[in-house]
């Protein structure tokens, strides 16, 4: 199962989701899962994740230091089994950019809820982001393995 997490810039939420999912799946022995992330914009391509995301991940035992941001490509739509958007705007943009003939499911990561973008807020937004991502990853692994 190849899963792609997507947000606006691949700078805060989607990198955190990727590293949490990789780590949790590895710890659970879910070796058939592969995770990656991408952004809808090219603003941060090649950058590390937001330092606040790196810090929030480290506080919970996830190492995001080696991560580098990237922009989504057309090949991502056909190269994954599931694409998960962090919010409704991301979801709408992904659906609009989906190449013709590609049927890969595109869903909100948290089902009917968004992971709010903490970029412009205070550090507590990153704590909330991490709580939501960890719960979302557990739910994702649970629904796909049951």
N, C-alpha and C positions, 0 to 999 in steps of 0.2 A: 504494500500500500504506500503510494507516494503522495504526500500531502504538502501543499504549498500554502503558507500563510502570507496574506497581503495586507498592507496598509498604504498610506499615502507615500511615504518616503523610504520605507524599509529602515527606519532610524530608531524607533522606540518600541512599538508594540509587536510587530512581526518578527524582529530578531529575537525578542524575549520569548515569544511563543515557540520559535524554532528551537532555541536552546533548551527550553523547559521540556518540550516534547521529546527531543533527542535524549535528554538525560533520563526522564521518567521512563521512556520506552526501553532504554538500555538497562536500567535498574530492574525493570519488570521482565526482562528477557524477551521482549517483543522485537525480535531481530528482523522480522519481515517488514517493518515500518521504516520509511525514509522521510525525512523532513527537510524542507528548505523554506526560504522566504524571499519576498521581493517587494518592491515599491511601485506605485503607479507613476511616480515622477522620477526624474533623473537628478534631482537636486543634491543628493548625498552619495551618489555612486562612487564607490571606492573608499568612502569614509568608514570609520569605526561606527558602531552604534552610539546613540546618545550616551554621554558619560553617566547620566542619571539612570538610564536603563542598565548599563554595565554595573553600576553600584547596586541597584535594586536586585539584580540577578545574583551578584556576589553575596549579598546579605542573606540569600536563601540557598546558597550552595551551587549556583550555576555560573559557569565561566564563559562570559560573552566577549572576552578581550580580543580574541582572534577574528571575530566576525567583521565582514566588510559588506557594506550596503550595495545593492544592485537593483536595477530596474527590471520589471517584468518584460518578458519577450513573448512573441507569438508562439514559440515552441513550448513555453511553460503551460499553455492551455492544453496541449495534446500530450505533454510529457508527465502529467500528474493524474492521479486517480480522483483527487478531490482538491478543490481550491477553497480556502476559507478566508473570508474578508473580516476585518476587524470592526467595521461599522457599515451602516447602510449606504453611505456615500461611496465607500470603496466597493461595496457589492454592486451598486448601479454602474459604476465605471467599469468594473470587470465584465459585467454582462454586456455592456455596450462595446467593449473591446474584444469580446470573444470572437475568434475567427469563424467564419462560416463552416458548417459541417463538423465542428468540434462539440461533443456532447458532455465533456467533463463537468460534473456537478460543481456549481459555485454556490456557496452557502455562507451565512453569517457564522462565524466561529462559535458564538455562544447561543446558537439556535435563534431565539427571538429577541436577544439582547445584544447591545453593542459593548465593545471594550472602548471606553472613552479615551480620546487622544490626550495624554498627559503633557504633551510638548510645551504648551503655553501656560501650564498651571504650576502649582507648587509641588514639592517633593512628595507630598502625601498622595498625589495622583499616581505616582509610580508604585507606591505600595498597593493601592487599590488595583492597579493594572496587574501586578504580579499575583494578587489573590484571585482575580478573575481568570487569568491565564492558567494558573495551576489547576483550578477547578475545571476549566474548559478542556484542558489536556486529559485530565482523569476521565471526564465524560466522553471525550472522543475515543480514547483507547477502550473504554468500557463498551461503548455502542458498537464498535467495529470488531470487537473480539468475542462478543456474546452471541 
